[in-house]
Amino acid sequence: MKIKVGDLVSVISGKDKNKTGKVLKAYTEAKKVLVEGVNVITKHIKKSQSGEQGRIIKIEKSIDVSNVMLVCPFTQKRTRVGYTGNGKDKKRVSKKASKAIEDTVQETKKKK
């Protein structure tokens, strides 16, 4: 899967089309990702006998990875992802900017 946790992605289809968000979790076997602020549903919880009140909560659900596209950290536009190198030198590359994505993602994590 070319999308990883911490990537900024844009939704390309569905009810949340054109929304962007950070990937919170990636489910590689199911080929789904959990994106912050995307595919939010409301869930009704029934009150219980132990005195707990009923309530309505909002939950983010996972979205299929084919419905999201990586936002290039250099151009701030949607981009496809390629790979360069092999073995331990293998890096993800933005097709729009032709630069390694891994370097910029690590730099933004260090700044925080």
For each residue, the residues with C-beta under 8 A, 3 or more apart:
1: 4 26 28 31 65
2: 70 81 92
3: 7 9 23 26 33 65 68 70 81
4: 1 7 23 26
5: 23 24 25 26
6: 22 23 105 109
7: 3 4 22 23 70 71 105
8: 20 21 22 23 70 71 73
9: 3 20 21 22 23 33 35 68 69 70 71
10: 18 19 20 68 69 70 71 78
11: 14 16 17 18 19 20 21 35 38 63 67 68
12: 17 67 68 69 78
13: 17 67
14: 11 17 39 63 67
15: 39
16: 11 19 38 39 63
17: 11 12 13 14
18: 10 11
19: 10 11 16 37 38
20: 8 9 10 11 71
21: 8 9 11 35 36 37 38
22: 6 7 8 9 35 36
23: 3 4 5 6 7 8 9 26 33 34 35 36
24: 5 34 35 36 60
25: 5 33 34 62
26: 1 3 4 5 23 32 33 34 65
27: 30 31 32 33 34 62
28: 1 31
29:
30: 27 62
31: 1 27 28 64 65 66
32: 26 27 62 63 64 65
33: 3 9 23 25 26 27 62 63 65 68
34: 23 24 25 26 27 60 61 62 63
35: 9 11 21 22 23 24 38 39 60 63 68
36: 21 22 23 24 60
37: 19 21 40 60
38: 11 16 19 21 35 60 63
39: 14 15 16 35 60 61 62 63
40: 37 58 59 60 61
41: 58 59 61
42: 56 57 58 59
43: 56 57 58 59
44: 54 55 56
45: 54 55 56 57
46: 54
47: 52 53 54
48: 51 52
49:
50:
51: 48
52: 47 48
53: 47
54: 44 45 46 47
55: 44 45
56: 42 43 44 45
57: 42 43 45
58: 40 41 42 43
59: 40 41 42 43
60: 24 34 35 36 37 38 39 40
61: 34 39 40 41
62: 25 27 30 32 33 34 39
63: 11 14 16 32 33 34 35 38 39 67 68
64: 31 32 67 68
65: 1 3 26 31 32 33 68
66: 31
67: 11 12 13 14 63 64
68: 3 9 10 11 12 33 35 63 64 65
69: 9 10 12 78 79 80
70: 2 3 7 8 9 10 78 79 80 81 94 101
71: 7 8 9 10 20 76 77 78 79
72: 75 76 77 78 79 94 96 97 101
73: 8 76 94 101 104 105 108
74: 94 96 97 99 104
75: 72 79 94 96 97
76: 71 72 73
77: 71 72 96
78: 10 12 69 70 71 72
79: 69 70 71 72 75 94 95 96 97
80: 69 70 95 96
81: 2 3 70 92 93 94 95 101
82: 92 93 94 95
83: 90 91 92 93
84: 90 91 93 100
85: 89 90 91
86: 89 90
87: 90
88:
89: 85 86
90: 83 84 85 86 87
91: 83 84 85 100 101 102 103
92: 2 81 82 83 100 101 102
93: 81 82 83 84 98 99 100 101
94: 70 72 73 74 75 79 81 82 97 98 99 100 101
95: 79 80 81 82 98
96: 72 74 75 77 79 80
97: 72 74 75 79 94
98: 93 94 95
99: 74 93 94 103 104
100: 84 91 92 93 94 103 104
101: 70 72 73 81 91 92 93 94 104 105
102: 91 92 105 106
103: 91 99 100 106 107
104: 73 74 99 100 101 107 108
105: 6 7 73 101 102 108 109
106: 102 103 109 110
107: 103 104 110 111
108: 73 104 105 111 112
109: 6 105 106 112
110: 106 107
111: 107 108
112: 108 109
